[in-house]
Amino acid sequence: PRLERSFKLGKWEASVPATGSVMRVLTSDAPTAYGLGGIGRGYLFIADELWTWRGRDLWDALFTATGKTPYWRGIVLSNAGFDFQSVAWEVRELCRTSGPPFYLYSPDGSVASWLSDKWREMQRRSLPPDVYQRLIENKWVEGSGSFITRAQLAECIDPAWHAQLAGQF
């Protein structure tokens, strides 16, 4: 309550007029995200559940805006995914292997203290194993969002076969 008068609140924005600080909630529309970031000011973006993002356009718009200021931070809050070709995996690996300014915090298992062992056990019994491992144990597991795994697809491919455009008897 003591700070309430310091803020100006709108439907999609909160600002502090005394400092010029602004927080905006953005849509996931990549074209409108280009050009964000403040020249000479701080820039923070928070990407939620990156594993669910289709494509990388929004990520590219947000990340390329970091060049406008030395005072930038990006935070990704996300469960593990299943697509090892996705921007979520790419960003995870960049953070895991690059060192500063990138940092990865990816704990093993469920670290949410409010989730009871009884609830986790119920989830383990009711979810497919790959879904449980990904969403509860935070493990990247191939196949969780796919009809078949890459290994199953590879078994269906024979490089010696040639396309057949018409039936032959």
C-alpha positions, 0 to 999 in steps of 0.5 A: 500500500505504501508504494501504490502511489508510485505506480501507474497501472494500466490493463497491459502496462505498469510504470513508475513515472518517477524513474521512467520504468515501464513493464509491458505484457506483450502478445506472442505476436513476433512482428510487433515484438521487433524493435523493443528494448530501450537504447541506453536503458535496461531491458528485461524479457521473460519467456514463459514455457519456451518449450511450447513456442511454435517456431523461433520468431518471437524468441529472435525478436526478443533476443535481438533487442538486447543489442540496444543496451548493455543493461539487458537480462532475459529469463526463461521459465520453462518445463523440459520439452521433447523437441531436440530441434526446438528453440527451447533446446537450443537456448537451453544448450547455449546457456548450459555450454556458453558460460557468462552472460548465460546461465542455466538452472535446471534441477533434477526432479521436482523441486516444487515444495508445495507438491506432495509425494502423494500427488506426485505418485498419483501423477506418476500412475496416471500419466504416460511415463514420458509425460510424467518425466517431462512435466513433473521430473523436468527431464527432456524426453523424446516422444512426449509430444510426438506420434512416434520417436525419431528412432522409430522413424529412422527404422522406417527409412531405407536410403536404398529405396527410391520414390515410386510415383505410380504403382508398378506390378 
